[in-house]
């Protein structure tokens, strides 16, 4: 049973602020009750446009408070026999406890007498006024306001406080607003105010006054009603979770209404119609079972069903006007043609130090062609075409009105211009992905242009010195780097970090390229760490990032991780460490086969050469786990060499040659990864 009900009644709060308010209400309440030593057994938080509500089950009283009071040093308070002296007796009396209950604790460099005092807690109802006032003042929003002549600040004017504990009013007042036992129902459909006689009746009383206070219940009602209406026209709702959450927070009493528009508008791009319905009007689109848009939509009203016809007429009138505007912009864009739209990018400033959007397109074009020469040379002409027009739609009327449709509209304009479907798809999708886990472009053209676009974005702002630091990344450079990596890994393109850097535009200095290399490498290592790989394991492949394809590096890491759990790993690792430890402080030394003297070093050399031959085939076919097991065959031969051969021979030439032999061996052992860095 809940014993506390607290509701903050306000004028309509913008829907976008309610999730933020809900989180604060719950977290701050938990924090404040904990500070007051009151146990919280259960809590429910409700939000509607006109109220923020907590229903909670609290302990009857505060937990007792324990205080440790320090007294005199122990050697002053007690004699050598442990008998209390006058200072101990006086301290115990002052604290109101028996001298036998005194404790001796370490403090600093000495021992001191102390008393542990327990103070009985107050009844919860005594401290609730303070708690609720603290809770209210702790809640902040991105935009706060004052109203009337008062000094109170909140997201919207506060009209009432409903505060009940054990079905009795909690008396407190904030800026002239007294807490009471009354709430308000629906602004237009209810007779207000409403008296809450019992906490258990709160939701029921509000529902009878046309307020569904539980946001989860409102959401379920919206889904159920909308799905039912869509079924009536043999369709299904095009659910958008962001829109669903927003509409849930826009209404207190949801009532879905089925509406329609002229089929003539279905000739417009589907995404354009959906965006108009969603962003301008908060309407839900309806598609058929194959995902094709139907000429119906659902409006969620904040009223009773008897007002359905008025809602429908108003919504259909408004959507017609919106669609007419969209139709005008779209047709005007088609009249201009793709070439004029591209010309229009010359008048759009990308950045005052980086030129126009058209200048950016030229940079993307150069980077994309360099990348394509490596991974898709047979489609250079298509890459040239797609990259040249990938930003043209930004100068269009539609994208000017609906920026979120950039790329999507470019795909439509490319189709209308007669471009190949592959090119139109690439233009449409080149903004993908947003991060590691998102969907990537569906064809190679789109992937290459996406990489080029994001590399230009990163290199441009590094060139300007706008390098992310700490949590600061105002230009989304980390996100761009993550997107590049996601494509390289998922598509398994044979591109190393060195290949990426060589594709960057010419005005980037070598110093800036080095910074970009470090930046993207760090993002790659962060991705590997998030994927569950140990940081020491990642170190084994860090030197390969510049020279080997990134997808291949991940495969090498998987192999090392698997080999690490095998029975042979420990022996192999120790052999590798013996080699790396001995050559650690030596510069590269030339090797001479003729200076091999001992049979053990000759055997090691022969085994190395044999291993190298088979190893090449394993690496070529990316059979990295087989390569590691193949390298493991050297373990007994390496150990035999170290057990029987003195590397630091008195003869300097033999010593240096043995160092050179081990340096050659180390390179072979690092063929998959540098295992010596594991521990």
N, C-alpha and C positions, 0 to 999 in steps of 0.2 A: 504494500500500500504506500502510495506517495503521500508525503505530508507537507510538501511545499509547492506552491504555485506562484510564479512571478511572471507577469506580463508587462512589457513596455508597449503602450499604445501610441502610435504615431500617424502622421499623415503619410501618404503613399511613398514607400521607399523604392527607388529604382531597382529593377529586377537584378541588375548586375552586382548590386551591393549586398544582396541577401545572403549568398553563400559565405561571403566574408564575415558578415554579422553573425551568422550561425556558428561558425568556427570559433570566433572570439567569445561568444556567449558561453559556449560549453567549456572551452579551455580556461578562460578567466574564472569561471565559477568554480571549477575544480581546484584551481590554484588558490583562490581566496578562501574557500572552505578549508583547504589543507592548512593555510596559514593560521586560521582560527581554530585549528585542531578539532574540526568537526568531520566525522566520517560521512562519506558520500556512498551510499549503497546502490543507488540507481539514478539515472538521469535521462530525460527526454528533452530535446530541444526542437521547438517548432518555429517556423518563420512564414509569415504571409506579408503581402505589401503593407499591411497596417499594424503588424504586431511582431514582437520578438518574445518568445515564451520559453520558460524553463519549468518543467515538472520534475521534482526530485524527491528522493527518499533520504532523509538525513538522520544522523544519530540524535538522541534526545538531549545530549549535553556535550560540552567540550571534553576532549581527553584531558586528564590531569597534566599539569605542566611541571616538568622537572627542572630545577635550577641548581647548579653547582656553585655554592658560595665558598670562596677561598678565605682561609683564615691565616693564622701566624705560621711561621716555619715549624716543622715537626719537632726539631731539637729544642725549641723554646717552649712548645706546648706540652711536651712529655719528658719525663726524666729517663735515665738510662734503663730503668726497670719497666718502662712503659706506663708508669703511673701518670695521670693527668696533673699538670701544674695549673697555676692560676690562669694563665692565658687560655688554656684549653677550656677550663670551666666557664670563663667569662664569654668565650666565643660560642659555646654550646648554649648558654643561657640566652645570649643575644638572638640566636636563631630559633629558640624555642624548642630545642631537642635535647635528648639525654646525651651526656658526654660519651656514653658507650656507642652512640650512633655516628660519632665523628669518623671520618675516613682520612687516610693519608694517601695523597696522590703526588705523582711526579709533576713538577712544574718548572720549566727552564732547567737549571742545573741542580735544583734542590728538591726536597720533599716538603710538602705543606699539608697542614690540616685543612679539611674542607667538609662542608655539610651538603648533603643532597636533600633538597627540599621539594616536596610535592605539593603543588597548589591545586586544589579541587577546581574543576572547570565549571563555567557558568552554564545555565540552561540555554539550549539553542535559541529559543525564542527571545532571550535577552540580547543576543548578539546579532540576530538576523537583520535588524534595521541597518546596522553598520555594514554588514556583509552586502546587502542589496544595494545600498548607496555606493559602496566601493565598486561593486560589479557594474552598475550603470555608468559610473564615471570612467571605468577602465575601457569601455568600448569606443573604439575610434573607427572612422571611415576615411577613405581617400578625400572626400569633400564633406566638410562640416558646415553648419549654419547656425546663426542666431535668429530669434524671432521675437516680436513684441518688444517690450522694454526690459526683458529679463537678460541675465548674463549666461544662461544655460546654452551649451553648444551640443548639437547632435546632428545626425544625418538629415533628419527632417523634424519639424516641430513635434514635441511630445505632448500628447493630449491626456493621457491617464496612466496611472500605475495600478495594476491589479496585484495585490500581494496578500497571500493567505497561507498561514501555517496551522496545520491541524484544524482546518476549516474556520479559523479565526483570522481577522485582519491583522497584519503586521503594521503597526503605526510608524510611519516615517513620512518625511516631506522633502522634496527637492525643488528649490526655486519656486515655491508656492504651489507645487502640484502634490497633493496629498494622496498617499496610497489608500486604496479602498477595496471593496469587494465587488466592484462593477467593471464590466468590460463593454465593448461595443461589437455589435454584429456587423453584417454587410452594410456598407454606407447607404445604399439606396433601397435594399429589400427588407431591412430589418427595423423593428421598433426598438430604439435604443434609449437609455442604456440597459444592460442585462446584468442581473444579479447572479453571482456564482455562489450558491449556498454550500456546495460541497466540491472539493477538488475533483472527486471522481465523476462529477457531472459536467465538468468544464467542456470537454470535446462535444458531448451530446447537446448541451445548451447552445454552443456556437453553431453546430451543424443545423439545428432547428432555426437558427438566425442566418442561414445561408453563408456560413463560413466553414470550409474544410481546413481546419487549422494544421493538420498533419500534412506536410509537403509531399511525403511519400504516397499518401493516400490520394492527394490531388493528382500526382503524376500517374498513378495507376488508373484513375478515372479518365484522365485525358487519353491515355493509350487505349483503354477499352472502348470508349465512345468513338474515337477517331477510327479505330480498326473496324468497328461495326458499321460506320457510315461508308467507309471505303468498300467494304464487302457488298454494299447495296448497289454499287456501280461496277461490280466485278473488277475492283482494283485493290491496291494496297498502299498504305501510307509510305511515303519516302521519308523514313525516320531520320532525323538529324538530332543527335543527342544534345548538342549545344542549344538548338532551338527549343527542344523539349524542356530542358532545364529552365530556359529563360521564360517560356510561356507559363510553366508551373509557378514561377515566382511573380508572374504578372497578375494572376487572378486568385481570388479567395473562394469562388464558387464556380468551377469550370463547367461549361456547357458547350459541347461541340456542335457545330452547325455545318452541314454540307452545302457547298456553293459550286458554281460552275462559271466557265467563261467560253467565249466563242472558239470553236475548233480552228478558226482561221489563224489564231495566234500560235497554233502548234507548228507552224512553218518556221517559227523563230527557233534559235538554238535552245535545246532543253535546259542547259545550265543557266542560260540567261533568264528564262521564265522562273526556274526554281529560285534563283538568287533574288529576283524581284519579289517573289512571294515571301521568301524567308526574311531577307534583310530589311525590306521596306515595310512589310505588313505583318510579319510574324505568322504567316499562314503555312499550313502543311500541304505539300504537293501530294498528288496521287498518281501512281503509275499502274500499268497493267502488269501481268505476271512476268513479262519479259523485260520489264524495266522501262518501257516506253511511256512517256508522259501522257496522261489523259487530261481532258479539259474540265477537271474537277479539283477542288481543294477544300480543306477543312479549316474553319476558323474556330478558335476557342474563345467563347464569350465569357464574361464575368457577370452572368445574369441568369434568370430563369428561362426555361424552355419556351414559355409563352411569348418571349421576345424574339424567337428564332427568325421570323420573317423579316423583321426590321434589321437584324444583324446581317442576314443574307443579302438583302437589297443594298445595304451600305457597303458591304465587302465587295460585292460584284461590281458596283459602280466605281469604287476606288481602284480595284485591280484592273479594270478596263482602261482607266486613265494611265495607270502605271505601265501597262503593256503597250499602250499607244506610244508613250515616250520611248520605251525600249525599242520598239519597232522603228521609230524615226531614226534613232541613233544607229541602229544596225544597218538600215537601208542606206543611210548617208555614208557609212563606212564602206559598204560594198560599192557604192558609186565612186568613191575616191579611188578604190583599188589598192592592192597591197604595196605597189611601188610608191604611191603618194604617202601612204602611212609610214613607210620606211623613211621617206624624205622628212616627214614630220618629226622624226626622232632627233633630227639635227637641231631643232629648236627647243629640245628638252634638256636642261642642264642636269647631268648626272652628279657632278661635283665640280665646284668652281676650280679646283686644281687638277681635275681629271678630264675636263671637257664635257661634251654632250653625251647623250645616250647613244648617239650614232657612233661616237668615238669608242665607246665601250663595246658596241657591236663589232667594230673593226678589230678590237683586241681579242674578243671572244673568237672571232673568225680565225685569226692567226693561231691562237692556242689550239683550237679544235682541229685545224689542218695538220699541225705538228703531231698531235696525238693520233690522228687518223693515219698518218704516214707509218706509224708503228703498228697499230692494231686493226686498221680497217682501210688499207690503201685502195682496195677495189671500189670504195664508195666515196672517194674524195670529192667528186662533183656534187653528190647529194649532201655531204657534210658542208660544203661551201654554201650551197643554197639554203639549207636549214639554219645554219649559224648566222647567215647574213640577215635573215628575216625574223629571227627568234624574238626580237623585242619590238617589232614593227607595230604590234597591236596596242602598245602602251600609248601611242599617239591617237588611238581611235576614240570615238565618242562613247562607245559602250564601256571601255575600260576606264575612261575618265569618270564615268558615273559609278562603275562597279570595279574597283581596282582588283578585287579578289578573282576576277575572271581573266586576268592577264595570262597568256599562254593558252588558255582554253579558247578564247576568241581568236587568237592567232592561228590555231588549228583550223577553225572554220574559214577564216579569211584565206588561208593557204589553199584549202580545198576549192574555194570559189575561184581562186586565181589559177586553178588547174595544176597545182603542184602535185607530185606523187603522194600517195597516201602515207608512205613511210616518212616523208618529209613533214607532212601536216601533223602526223602523230608525234614526231620528235619535237616540233615547236610547241605542241600542246602540253607535252609532259616534261619539258626540260627544267622546270622548276623543282621537280621531284629529285631526290627525297628531301625531307626536312631533317632527318637524322638517321642514326644507325638502323632503327627498327622499321622505318617507313618503307612504303612501296617505292621501287626505283622505276625509271622509265622502261617501257616494255620493249623498245628496240635499241640497237646499238647506236643509231644516230642520236636518239634522245639522250642516251647515257654519255656519249662523248661531248655533246653540247652542254649538258648539265655539268660535267666535270670542268669544261672550259669556262663556263659562266662563273662557277664557284671559285676556281683558281684565280680568275681575274679579280673577283671580289676580294679574296684574301690578299693577293699581291698588291692591289691598288691601295688598300688601307695600311698594309705594312710599309709600302712606299711612302705614305704620308706620315708614318710614325705612330699610327693608331693601333698599337699592339695590345691585345687583351692582357690584363694583369689582375691577379686575384679573382674576384667574382665579377669584375667589370668586363663587359664585352658588348658595348652599345651597338656595334655593327654586325653582331651575329657571326663573327669569324669562326668561332668554335663549331657552331652549327654547320657552317659551310664546309669546314674541314671534315666533320663527321660524315656529311653527305658524300663527299669525294671518296672517302674510305669505304663507305657502304657500297658504292657502285663498283669500285675496284675489287672488293672482296667477293661480292655476289656474282659479278660477271666474270671473275677470274681473268681480268685483263693482264697481259704480261708487262706491266709497268712498275718499275721501281721508283723510289723517291727521286733518284737521279734523273730518270726519264721525265718525271713530273716537273722538276726544276728546269730542265732544259727546254721545256715547252713554254715557259713563262715569257712574257713580252720582253723585248730587248732593253727597255729603259730601267729595268730592275737591276740594281747593282749586285755584285757577288755577295756583298755583306748582307743585303736584304734577303737574297736567296737562301743564305745560310740560316737566317732567322726563321724564314718560312719553313725550311727543312726541319729545324728543331721543333717548331710549333706543330707541324702535321705529324711528325714522329711521336711527339708526346701524346697527341690525340689518339694515335694508333695504339700506343702502349696502354693508354687509359681504357681503350676499347677492349684490349686483351685482358686487362685486369678485371674489368666489369664482366667479362665472359667467364671469369672464375680461375684464370691462371695466376699462379703465385708470382710475386714481383721478381723473385730470384730466377724463376723459370723464364720470365720475359727477358731478363738480362742476357740470357744465352743467345738470343737472336737479334739483339739491338744493333750489332755492327753490320747486319745484313740488310737493314732497311734501305740504305742508300743504293744498294747494288742488285737486290733481288726483288722480283714481283711480290707485292704485299700479300696476295692470296696465298702464294707459295710459302711465305714466312709463317703464316698461320698454320699451314699444313705441317711444316717442320716442327712447330711448337707442339702440335697435337702428338706428333711422333715422339718427341722428347718426353712429354708428359706420360705417354704410354710406356715407354722404355724405362722411365724412372721407377715404375712399379714392378718391373720384372726382377727375377731372382739374380740375374747377372749384373744388374746395374751397379751395385756397391763396389764390386771388384773393378769394373771398367772405370768408374768415377775416380777411384784411388789411383789407378794407373795414369789417367789423364792429369790428375793433380800433380803427380810426381814429375811429369813432363813439364807442365806449365810453371811449376815452382822453380825448376832449375834454370829455365831460360828467361825468367821474368825480367831480369835486369840487364839483358844483353841485346845490343843492336843486332840487326840482321848480319849474319856471317855467311860467306860463300862456302858451299859444300863441295868436297872433292872425294869422289868414290875411291880413288887410289890410296887415300890416307886411312882407310878402314883397316884396322889391325886385328882386333879380337874377333873370334868366331861369332860371339854373341851379337856384336854390332853389325857384322856382315849378314847374319841371319835376320836381324831387325830390318836392315835395308832391303833385303830381298823380299821380305814379307810386306814391307811398305809398298814396293813397286807392284807386287801382285794385287794387293788390296786396292791400290789406286785404279787399276784397270777395271775391275768389277764395279768399283764404287761409282765410276763415271756413268755406267749404264743405269745403276739404281737412281742416281740423282737426275739423270735425263728423263726418266720415266716417273719421277716424283714418288719413288718408293722409299720414303724416308725412314720408316721403321725397319725395313729390310737393310737399309744402309747402316743404321745404328747396330744392328745385330752383326752385320758383316764387319764393322769396325771393332766390335767386341772380340773378334778372333785374335786381334793383336794383343789383348790383355796379358796372356801368359808370356808372350815374347818380350813385351815391354818390361814386365817384372823380372824376367830372366836377365835382360840387359842390365837393369839397375842393380840386381843382386850380384852380378859377376864382373861388371865393368866399372872402373873408376872414371867418371866423366872428367873430373878435374885432374887429368894426367899431368905429370911433371913436364912432359914435352908440350910446349905451348901450341904447336901446330896440330897435334893429335887432340888436345883439349878443345881447341877452337873448332875443329872438324866435327867432334862429337856434339858440341853445342849446335853446330849447323845441322847435323843429322836430326837432332831433337826439334829444331825449329821447323824442318821439313815435316817431321812426324806430327808436330802440333797442328800444322795447316791441314794435314789429312784428317786428324781427329776432329777438327772444327768444320769438316765438310758439311755436316747437317746443322750443327749449332755448337757454340762454345760451352761445352758441358762443364768446364772448369769454373764457370761463374755461378754454378748452382748454389754453392754454399760458401 
